[in-house]
Amino acid sequence: MGSNLARNLASREGNTVAVFNRSYEKTETLITEHPEAGFIATSSYEEFAAALQKPRTAIIMVQAGRGTDAVIDALTAVFEPGDIIVDGGNALFTDTIRREAAVRATGINFVGAGISGGEEGALNGPSIMPGGSAEAWQTLGPILRSIAAVAEGEPCVTHVGTDGAGHFVKMIHNGIEYADMQLIAEAYDLLRRVGGLEPAEIAEVFAEWNTGELESYLIEITAEVLRQVDASTGKPLVDVILDQAGAKGTGAWTVQTALDLGVPVSGIAEAVFARSLSSKPAQRAAASAMPAAAAEWAPDDRAAFVEDVRRALYASKIIAYSQGFDAIVAGAEQYDWDIKKGEIAKIWRAGCIIRAQFLNRITEAYAADPELVALVTAPYFTEAVAGALPAWRRIVSGAALAGIPTPTFASSLSYYDGLRADRLPAALVQGQRDFFGAHTYKRVDKEGTFHTLWSGDRTEISATDAH
Ligand SMILES: NC(=O)c1ccc[n+]([C@@H]2O[C@H](COP(=O)([O-])OP(=O)(O)OC[C@H]3O[C@@H](n4cnc5c(N)ncnc54)[C@H](OP(=O)(O)O)[C@@H]3O)[C@@H](O)[C@H]2O)c1
């Protein structure tokens, strides 16, 4: 990532880029392989600092955690007040809040910037989510704008908010990415197991979907992966890849953070858990003989079934993005960040992994109502989900009857039904809580907080008298 980002920077008019890696041989390889970049190779932090114009700007691309702390410490020792240290790795946003405060105390600016787009994005234009101070953004803005991806003429970078806001938003981006990928995988599984389509045929279905409202990078690459044939066996590549999905942790961070914030990101959580379940071979082997008691599901009209899957995918995807944006709203409130939700959707339109056509609809929704309480309640999304509902219910119920796991499809539909319900069984949960723990409850018909004397005569008292 670091070398590609450096090459991207060096390719922009007027930029001379100094590079440093703790292993000097890697720096040498980079400058030898890319003489066109005109890099200044440096072999120590002192030399690196001396090579930069003031105020200096350094972008760190190392593993999150101790490595990042080590590099920040070393740079802080050789930089001066007014200089800028940018951490472009996938740091946990609470670490970024801590680091920003510590570095700011030295007079040096620290900016945690989420960078999405993988190796290719780093080279040709990523989506960049910087946090840090407004002062640092003054200097950094033009540099990051010059290397970012461009969507409809606009660079995919914006000052997200102070301290850890950039890494927070990047974390949510990755969480949404987990949900989006799992949803696509569930759609593939249904098309194959119920629709009876072969991977190459499913690739064509995805390619077709990529011309409509589902148009996105992830749908596009799914078609590519499904088209790929394994050279050594002649089988579809997807059939020879071990079905155990890995994870680097940003999905789990999203869910952990959302739990702390009390935001239901059930689609993202199910996607993270689906990867965990897949990666438990011993448990899966032990459970493989368990009964299915499933019914045969063979739709008469295959084209109609494929369309149902598409609609269910689109509705579930709307829920996943809605939940992700709800988490951004809650995080902004908790950490006092002025995050412009519509701007975030805009900078995800190119360069990043979840780039998609429908992000424009999110920008429009927040432009129409910046205080939107839940993204899915915006008219465009409500309508889109309503149009998909019969198909969505057919797919989720059909999968349940057929014994096909659809954790993100099903949880997204459940979330939708929960959100729109007039009345939830939470009332009973409150009753149970009051029974065993005197946790009290409120009533629908009068003000106040109440407790029933469950171990006494079961009369109700005002909670202020209960203790
Ligand atoms: N790969 C992606 O698609 C992607 C996308 C977005 C964000 N990111 C984030 O970008 C960062 C870099 O990822 P990457 O894929 O480029 O990783 P990478 O190829 O493994 O490179 C990591 C770099 O960190 C250096 N490093 C590790 N520990 C260090 C320490 N203690 N002190 C000094 N340098 C240290 C390594 O130096 P040596 O060469 O000497 O080992 C290497 O230059 C990570 O935070 C990652 O999460 C990656």
The ligand as a Tripos MOL2 file, in Angstrom:
@<TRIPOS>MOLECULE
LIG
   48    52     1     0     0
SMALL
NO_CHARGES

@<TRIPOS>ATOM
      1 N1         -3.6640   -3.9610    1.6780 N.am      1 LIG1
      2 C1         -4.7770   -3.2750    1.5470 C.2       1 LIG1
      3 O1         -5.5870   -3.4940    0.6350 O.2       1 LIG1
      4 C2         -5.0940   -2.1610    2.5100 C.ar      1 LIG1
      5 C3         -6.1850   -1.3200    2.2420 C.ar      1 LIG1
      6 C4         -6.4450   -0.2650    3.0890 C.ar      1 LIG1
      7 C5         -5.6500   -0.0580    4.1960 C.ar      1 LIG1
      8 N2         -4.6020   -0.8930    4.4560 N.ar      1 LIG1
      9 C6         -3.7960   -0.6210    5.6460 C.3       1 LIG1
     10 O2         -2.5540   -0.0670    5.2710 O.3       1 LIG1
     11 C7         -1.5400   -0.4470    6.2020 C.3       1 LIG1
     12 C8         -0.4130   -1.1090    5.4580 C.3       1 LIG1
     13 O3         -0.9210   -2.2670    4.8130 O.3       1 LIG1
     14 P1         -0.0810   -3.0680    3.7080 P.3       1 LIG1
     15 O4         -1.0430   -4.0130    3.0720 O.co2     1 LIG1
     16 O5          0.6900   -2.1330    2.8600 O.co2     1 LIG1
     17 O6          0.9230   -3.8900    4.6490 O.3       1 LIG1
     18 P2          2.3740   -4.4990    4.2940 P.3       1 LIG1
     19 O7          2.5200   -4.7020    2.8290 O.co2     1 LIG1
     20 O8          2.5200   -5.6660    5.2100 O.co2     1 LIG1
     21 O9          3.3840   -3.3420    4.7120 O.3       1 LIG1
     22 C9          3.5190   -2.9840    6.0350 C.3       1 LIG1
     23 C10         4.6570   -1.9980    6.2190 C.3       1 LIG1
     24 O10         4.7410   -1.7260    7.6210 O.3       1 LIG1
     25 C11         6.1090   -1.7710    8.0000 C.3       1 LIG1
     26 N3          6.1850   -2.0710    9.4360 N.ar      1 LIG1
     27 C12         5.5520   -3.0600   10.1030 C.ar      1 LIG1
     28 N4          5.8520   -2.9950   11.4210 N.ar      1 LIG1
     29 C13         6.6970   -1.9420   11.5800 C.ar      1 LIG1
     30 C14         7.3800   -1.3740   12.6960 C.ar      1 LIG1
     31 N5          7.2440   -1.8980   13.9140 N.pl3     1 LIG1
     32 N6          8.1690   -0.3090   12.4730 N.ar      1 LIG1
     33 C15         8.3140    0.2100   11.2400 C.ar      1 LIG1
     34 N7          7.7050   -0.2820   10.1440 N.ar      1 LIG1
     35 C16         6.9040   -1.3530   10.3100 C.ar      1 LIG1
     36 C17         6.6780   -2.8470    7.1010 C.3       1 LIG1
     37 O11         8.0870   -2.7380    7.0520 O.3       1 LIG1
     38 P3          8.9570   -3.9570    6.4510 P.3       1 LIG1
     39 O12         8.8180   -3.8630    4.9680 O.co2     1 LIG1
     40 O13        10.3330   -3.6420    6.9020 O.co2     1 LIG1
     41 O14         8.4260   -5.2220    7.0260 O.co2     1 LIG1
     42 C18         6.0100   -2.4870    5.7760 C.3       1 LIG1
     43 O15         6.6720   -1.4320    5.1400 O.3       1 LIG1
     44 C19        -2.2340   -1.3500    7.2160 C.3       1 LIG1
     45 O16        -2.6360   -0.5950    8.3220 O.3       1 LIG1
     46 C20        -3.4470   -1.8510    6.4600 C.3       1 LIG1
     47 O17        -4.4890   -2.2240    7.3330 O.3       1 LIG1
     48 C21        -4.2930   -1.9250    3.6230 C.ar      1 LIG1
@<TRIPOS>BOND
     1     1     2 1
     2     2     3 2
     3     2     4 1
     4     4     5 ar
     5     4    48 ar
     6     5     6 ar
     7     6     7 ar
     8     7     8 ar
     9     8     9 1
    10     8    48 ar
    11     9    10 1
    12     9    46 1
    13    10    11 1
    14    11    12 1
    15    11    44 1
    16    12    13 1
    17    13    14 1
    18    14    15 2
    19    14    16 1
    20    14    17 1
    21    17    18 1
    22    18    19 2
    23    18    20 1
    24    18    21 1
    25    21    22 1
    26    22    23 1
    27    23    24 1
    28    23    42 1
    29    24    25 1
    30    25    26 1
    31    25    36 1
    32    26    27 ar
    33    26    35 ar
    34    27    28 ar
    35    28    29 ar
    36    29    30 ar
    37    29    35 ar
    38    30    31 1
    39    30    32 ar
    40    32    33 ar
    41    33    34 ar
    42    34    35 ar
    43    36    37 1
    44    36    42 1
    45    37    38 1
    46    38    39 2
    47    38    40 1
    48    38    41 1
    49    42    43 1
    50    44    45 1
    51    44    46 1
    52    46    47 1
@<TRIPOS>SUBSTRUCTURE
     1 LIG1         1 GROUP 0 **** ****
